Structures are given as C-alpha cells and as structure tokens.
Amino acid sequence: MGRHAVLARTSRRFAVVPTVLAAGVLGAALLAGSTTGTLSGFVASVTGTTNSAGDGVLTMAEQTTTGTVLCSSTDGTSITSTNSASCAGVNKFGGGTTLTPGDTVSTTVVIKNTGNVTAKTFSVAGGACTPSFTGTPHGAATNICSTMTLVISSPNNPNAYTGTVGGLASVTKPLAQLAANTSETFTFTVGLPSSADNTYQGLAASMPVTWTFTA
C-alpha cells in the first residue's frame, strides 16, 4: 500500500470523528431543550391573588318598641347549629287578667332581621294553647282557647291572622319578606266576645308564638 493511500484513509477517519461529535452535541442540546422547556419563545401569564367568597348571616331578635332586645336567635358572638332561642320575650297577649265581655287588649312587638341577608320567607306560628284559671272562684267553661279572639297585624302584614287564640295553634302564617337590618312592628289584639257569660270568669289562655326566617 502506498504512502498516499495511507494518508488519505487516515484523513477520512479524522474527518468523520468531528462530524459525529458535532451531531451528538446538537442532539443532546435539542433533547435538553425539549424536556426542560428552556427553548426561547414568547410567554405571558397573570395571577389573580384576590379570590374569595363568604356566607351571609341570618339572625333574628324580638324586641320592644323602644328597641330593648328581649330574645335573640344568637348571643351576638356565635351562631349555634339551630340558630334559635326560647325565652319569655314580649307577652303578646298582654298578660292581663281583667278582660270582661266585649273587651280587647293590644300589645306590640318588634321583630328585627339582625343579619346581613334578606329573610326570603318570614312566618309566625302558634304552639299548643293551654287553658288555665286566674284564681278562685272561676267559671267552669273549658273552651276558653277557642273563645278568646286574636288578631295579628303589621304595616306590611295587615291581615297576618284573624281568628281565635286556639286557632293559631300549630298554624304557620306567611308574612312579607324582611330585608337585612330592618324590622317590622306587629300588633296582637286579644279579646273576649261580648257573648261570654259567667262561666268564663277567672279563665286564661296561653300559648308559645314562634317567628321564623329562611333565606
């Protein structure tokens, strides 16, 4: 083999090596770019950091016309799972024991939506009516609950209820919606019919009254 042939083969071998190395380096660079995302390009992004939502509060208070709260669905700092309370509140039937036939007695009570959402439904309901005696002697009538009359009204609910005291028992009467932080003044008028005779002397009727909001 001549000297020129050996030189030519050697030159070709050295020429191939740089080419192979260059191809390998370029392939590695392309692979790295495809896996790390560092290839050049346009990028834009926006992150909104203020995203929140909150629940409203629906609470109720029964109070006098002067604003004195006598009963509240919450203690003012926490809301229980029932968000309800049972307390004396305003004596809506007046509490008197001197009604005579034809007499009526009226009492006002204020119901306030102390929350920050509208009470979409609002209602009043009576519990069981309980007859009793106010003293001795007393009459023998046993139907005082179905004899005493009762009218419930307010500016936005002029005909909330009209009937007997006992007729309100276990009945739920719908009322107008009540917006947040507003109140409604209700008047309860209890009467003894003029037809009542001596058998109704010294008798009384009582029942719980429940107000309910929903939203």
C-alpha positions in Angstrom: 0.0 0.0 0.0 1.5 3.3 -1.0 2.1 6.2 1.3 -0.6 8.4 -0.3 -3.3 5.8 0.2 -2.5 5.5 4.0 -2.6 9.3 4.4 -5.9 9.5 2.6 -7.6 6.8 4.8 -6.3 8.5 7.9 -7.6 11.9 6.8 -11.0 10.4 6.2 -11.1 8.8 9.7 -10.2 12.1 11.4 -12.8 13.9 9.3 -15.6 11.6 10.5 -14.8 12.0 14.2 -15.6 15.7 14.5 -18.8 15.3 12.4 -20.0 12.5 14.7 -19.2 14.6 17.8 -21.0 17.7 16.5 -24.1 15.7 15.7 -24.1 14.2 19.2 -23.7 17.6 20.9 -26.5 19.0 18.8 -28.9 16.1 19.6 -28.2 16.4 23.3 -29.0 20.1 23.2 -32.2 19.5 21.4 -33.2 16.8 23.9 -32.4 19.0 26.8 -34.5 21.8 25.4 -37.5 19.6 24.8 -37.5 18.2 28.3 -36.8 21.4 30.3 -38.8 23.9 28.3 -35.9 26.4 28.1 -36.1 26.9 24.3 -36.7 30.5 23.5 -40.3 31.8 22.9 -42.9 34.3 24.0 -44.5 33.8 27.4 -47.2 35.8 29.3 -49.1 35.0 32.5 -51.5 36.6 35.0 -52.1 35.5 38.6 -55.2 36.9 40.4 -54.4 36.8 44.1 -57.7 38.1 45.5 -60.4 35.4 45.0 -62.8 34.8 47.9 -66.5 34.1 48.7 -68.3 34.3 52.0 -71.6 33.3 53.6 -74.3 35.7 54.7 -75.8 35.9 58.2 -79.5 35.5 59.0 -80.4 36.2 62.6 -83.5 37.5 64.4 -84.3 39.5 67.5 -87.6 40.1 69.3 -87.7 43.4 71.0 -89.9 46.1 72.4 -90.9 49.2 70.5 -88.2 51.1 72.4 -85.5 48.8 71.0 -84.8 46.7 74.0 -83.9 43.2 72.8 -85.7 40.5 74.9 -84.9 37.5 72.8 -82.3 36.8 70.1 -81.6 33.8 67.9 -77.9 34.2 68.8 -75.9 35.5 71.7 -74.3 38.0 69.4 -71.0 36.4 69.1 -71.7 32.9 67.8 -74.4 31.0 65.9 -75.4 27.6 67.1 -76.5 24.8 64.7 -80.1 25.7 65.3 -79.7 29.5 65.4 -82.8 29.6 67.6 -83.7 30.6 71.1 -86.6 30.1 73.5 -87.2 32.9 76.0 -90.0 34.9 77.6 -89.8 37.8 75.2 -92.8 40.1 74.9 -96.1 38.9 76.3 -98.0 39.3 73.1 -101.4 38.5 74.7 -100.9 41.4 77.2 -100.7 39.3 80.3 -103.8 41.0 81.8 -106.4 39.1 83.9 -109.2 41.7 83.8 -110.9 41.2 80.4 -114.7 41.5 80.5 -117.1 40.6 77.7 -116.5 42.9 74.7 -113.1 44.0 75.9 -109.9 43.8 73.8 -106.2 44.4 74.8 -103.5 45.2 72.2 -99.7 44.6 72.6 -97.0 45.5 70.1 -93.8 43.6 69.5 -90.9 44.3 67.1 -89.2 41.6 65.0 -85.9 42.6 63.6 -83.7 41.0 61.0 -80.3 41.5 62.6 -78.4 39.7 59.8 -77.0 40.9 56.6 -79.2 39.0 54.1 -82.9 39.3 53.4 -85.3 36.9 55.0 -86.8 35.5 51.8 -89.6 33.8 53.8 -90.9 35.0 57.2 -93.7 33.4 59.2 -95.4 33.3 62.6 -96.8 30.1 64.2 -98.6 29.3 67.4 -98.0 26.3 69.6 -100.5 24.4 71.7 -103.0 26.6 73.6 -103.2 26.0 77.3 -106.3 27.0 79.3 -105.9 27.9 83.0 -107.5 29.6 85.9 -106.6 33.0 87.2 -107.8 32.4 90.7 -110.7 31.2 92.8 -113.5 31.3 92.3 -113.7 30.8 88.5 -116.0 29.7 85.8 -116.4 26.2 84.5 -116.0 26.8 80.8 -113.5 24.5 79.1 -113.2 26.2 75.7 -111.5 29.5 76.6 -108.8 28.9 73.9 -111.5 28.7 71.1 -113.5 31.6 72.6 -110.9 34.3 73.0 -110.3 36.2 69.8 -106.9 37.1 68.3 -105.9 39.5 65.5 -102.2 39.9 64.4 -101.3 42.7 62.0 -98.4 45.0 61.0 -97.9 47.7 58.4 -96.7 45.2 55.8 -98.9 42.4 57.0 -102.3 43.9 57.7 -104.1 40.6 57.7 -101.5 38.3 59.2 -104.0 36.4 61.3 -107.7 36.8 62.4 -109.4 34.1 64.4 -109.4 32.7 67.9 -106.3 32.2 70.2 -106.7 28.5 69.8 -107.0 28.7 66.1 -103.4 29.9 65.8 -102.2 26.6 67.4 -100.0 24.6 65.1 -100.7 27.0 62.2 -98.0 28.8 60.3 -98.9 32.1 58.7 -96.7 33.5 56.0 -95.5 37.1 56.3 -93.8 39.6 54.0 -90.1 39.4 53.4 -87.9 41.3 55.8 -84.7 42.9 54.5 -81.4 42.8 56.3 -81.1 45.1 59.3 -84.8 46.1 59.1 -87.7 45.5 61.5 -91.5 45.1 61.5 -93.8 46.1 64.3 -96.7 43.6 65.0 -99.8 44.3 67.0 -101.5 41.4 68.8 -105.1 42.2 69.8 -106.8 39.7 72.2 -110.5 39.9 73.1 -113.3 38.3 75.0 -116.5 38.2 72.9 -119.5 40.1 74.3 -121.4 36.9 74.3 -119.2 35.3 77.1 -121.2 34.6 80.3 -120.3 33.9 83.9 -118.7 30.5 83.0 -115.8 32.4 81.5 -114.9 34.3 84.6 -111.4 33.8 86.0 -110.1 31.9 83.0 -106.9 32.4 80.9 -105.4 31.1 77.7 -101.7 31.0 76.8 -99.5 29.7 74.0 -96.0 30.0 72.7 -95.5 32.0 69.5 -92.6 31.3 67.1 -91.2 33.6 64.4 -89.1 32.0 61.6 -86.9 33.4 58.9 -85.4 31.5 56.0 -83.0 32.6 53.3 
